[in-house]
Amino acid sequence: MQQLEKKLTLEDFLAMPESDVTHELVKGEAVPKMSPKRFHARVTGALYTLLNQWCQEWGEVNPEWAIALKRRGEDWVPVPDLTYISYQRLPTDVMEDEPCPVPPELAIEIISQGQRFGTLIEKATDYLEAGVLRVWIVDPHARSITVFYPDAPPRTYTKDMVITDSLFEGLELTPQQIFGEARLPEKD
């Protein structure tokens, strides 16, 4: 007789022992997250630095912070490369060491070697449906950032195109600035 594996609940997932591998809760399973390589790490660092300088008074930027969400009615705990959450959504007096309990304003996913843009488009859609207000997919190889909105088509930014958004008052970034800060080698 074939035994069916029990799906993990959010509580089961959160009770798992910590390990060197980051996992996401997807469809009741603990799925290992791809280990970032150097360019991915450098872009993460650059974005963290630039966003953190901007948001000091309004919120916080966190790398690799799990978010407790719902996806198609099931518990879903993705771990975006970066999140931005305002103090309006998550007041400063909330200091639990747990996954982010509310959808952040921004989730950023950086494409790693071996990942496909199409797979991350699906994930971006899931983030938006779960209440995240913006999703950025950053492609270090193409030197582009695609911004996903809940109420408009996505928009791709390259070179010196300025990323602005009324949701992020005062933030103005360009892909050129971000990838320059990351000090990636010049594209061929």
N, C-alpha and C positions, 0 to 999 in steps of 0.2 A: 504494500500500500504506500502510495506517495504521500509524503508529509508536506503540508503547505507551511511556508515560513510566515510567521506573524509579522504584520506591518508594525514598524516602530511608531509609537505615539510621540507627541512633542515631549511629554514627560520622560519617556524612555530615552529619547535622543539626548535630552539635556542631562540625563543621569549617566550617560556614557563616560567612561574614564577618559581623561585628557590624554592626547597622544601628540606625536610630532607631525601627524598628518591632519590637516583641516578637513572636516567633513561638512556636507550640506545635507539637510533632510529633504529628500525628493521622493514623492510617491511612497512614503512609508519606509524608505531605505536610507541608510547613511552612505552617501556617495562621496568618495574622496575628491577633493578639489585639486586641480592640476597645480603642481609646484611651479611657482614663477621662476623664470630665468632672468638673466642680468638686465636686458632691455626693459622687460616688464617691470622689474623692481625699480629701475631708474625712472621710468615714467610715473610709477606710483609715487615715488619720492618727490618728483617735481610737482605733480598735481597736489599732493598733500601740502607741500610748502606754499604754493601759490594760493590754494583755497584757504589754508589756515591763516595766512596773512590777511585775507579779505574778511573772514567771518568772525574774528575775535569777539566782537560785541553781540553778534546775532545768533551764534550757534556753535556747533563743533563738527570737525571733520575727523573721521576715524577710519584707519585702514583695517580691513579684514574683520569687521564687526558683524556678526550674524544678526539677522533680522527675523523675528517671529511673525510670519505672515500666513495667509490662507491662499491656496492655489487650487482652483476648481473644487472648493469645499474641503480640501484636505490641508492639514498642517504642512507648511513649507518653511524651511529655514535656510535661505540662501546666504552666502557670505560674499557680498560684493567686494571688489578690490578697495573701494573707498565709499564712504557714505557721508553726506552732509545732512544734519538735522538741526532745525532751529530750536531755540529755547522756548518758542511758543508751542511747538509740538512735544518737546521733551524738556520740561523745566530743569534748571540747574540743581534743584534739590532732589531730583530723582537720581540716586547713585547706587543702583544695584549692579552687581557684576553678573550680568545675564545678557542674552540677546536683546537687541533693541526691541522694546515692546510695542512700538508704533511705527507705521511706515515713515521713513525719512522723506525729505523733500527730494533728495538726489541719491541715486545709486550709480556708481561708475564701475563698469567692467572693462578691463583691458585685455585685448585679444593676445593670447599666448601662442607660441609656436604650436602648431597642431590643432588649434581651435579654428572653428569656422564661423564666419560672420553670421551666416544663416542661423546657426544654433543660438547665437547670442541675441538675434532679433526675436526669437521665440521667448527667450528669457526676459528681454526688455518688455515685451508685451505682457508677460506674466507679472512683472514688477508693477507696471501701470495698472493692470486690473486689480492688483492687491492694494492699491492706494499710494504707491510711490508716485510723486508728481513729475519727476524728470528722470530719464535714464540716459547716460552717456556711454556709448561704446567707442572706445579709443583703440585705434589701429596703428600701432607703432610702425609697421611695415609701410602702410600707405600714407602715414603721417596725417591721419584724418581723425575727426571726432564727429560721430553721428549722434544727434540729440533726438530723443524720442519724447513725444508729448502725449497726454491722454486725449487731447481734443484737436490734434492737427497732425499732418503727415510728418515723418522724421525729416531732419535737415542735416546735411553733411557739411562740415566746415573743414577747409584745408588752408594751408599757407598762412596768409595774414588776414583771413576772414575773422572778424571779431565776434566772439560768442558773447551775447548779452541776453538777458532774460529778466522780465519784470519780477519774476519770483526771487531772483538773486540780485537785489538792488545794489548797484555800485560795482558788480563783478563784470570785468571786461578782460577776456583772455583770447589769445589766438593759438591755433595749433603750433605755429612757428615758435611762439613764446614758450609753450609747454615742452615741445620736443627739444628746443634750445636749452631750456633749464635742465632737461634730462641728459643733455650732452651725448645724444646718440650719434653714431657715425653718419656722415652725409650719405644720402641715398645715391645709388648709381644712376 
